[in-house]
Amino acid sequence: MSTSSTVSHRSSQTVEPKKANKCVYQVDQQVKFIHLQAEVDCLLHQLQNLANQKHDN
């Protein structure tokens, strides 16, 4: 695919503002969710380590 055909193809596509905002909002929410998942995983590991320390003592 040549550059000129890519440019002409992209310029023919229009996105409604509401749809564009919705996509950005969804990505933002996905990023927040992934960060929360990572935080929960980290806290779970810390809790498991504390439980293991209690059982070892």
C-alpha positions in Angstrom: 0.0 0.0 0.0 1.5 3.3 -1.0 1.6 6.4 1.2 -0.7 8.4 -1.1 -3.4 5.7 -1.0 -3.2 5.5 2.8 -3.6 9.3 3.2 -6.5 9.4 0.8 -8.1 6.4 2.6 -7.8 8.0 6.0 -9.1 11.4 4.9 -12.2 9.7 3.6 -13.0 8.3 7.1 -14.8 10.5 9.5 -15.5 9.8 13.1 -18.3 11.5 15.0 -17.0 13.4 18.0 -19.2 11.4 20.5 -17.7 8.2 19.2 -14.2 9.5 19.4 -14.7 10.6 23.0 -16.3 7.3 23.9 -13.2 5.4 22.5 -10.8 7.6 24.5 -13.0 7.1 27.6 -13.0 3.4 27.3 -9.2 3.2 26.9 -8.8 5.5 29.9 -11.0 3.2 32.0 -9.1 0.1 30.8 -5.8 1.7 31.9 -7.3 2.5 35.3 -8.6 -1.1 35.6 -5.2 -2.6 34.7 -3.5 -0.4 37.3 -6.1 -1.5 39.9 -5.6 -5.2 39.0 -1.8 -4.7 39.5 -2.3 -3.1 42.8 -4.7 -5.8 44.0 -2.1 -8.5 42.9 0.6 -6.7 44.8 -1.5 -6.4 47.9 -2.5 -10.1 47.7 1.2 -11.1 47.5 1.9 -9.0 50.5 -0.9 -10.6 52.4 0.2 -14.1 51.4 3.8 -13.2 52.6 2.5 -12.0 55.9 0.4 -15.2 56.4 3.4 -17.3 55.5 5.5 -15.4 58.1 2.9 -16.0 60.8 2.8 -19.7 60.1 6.6 -19.9 60.1 6.9 -18.3 63.5 
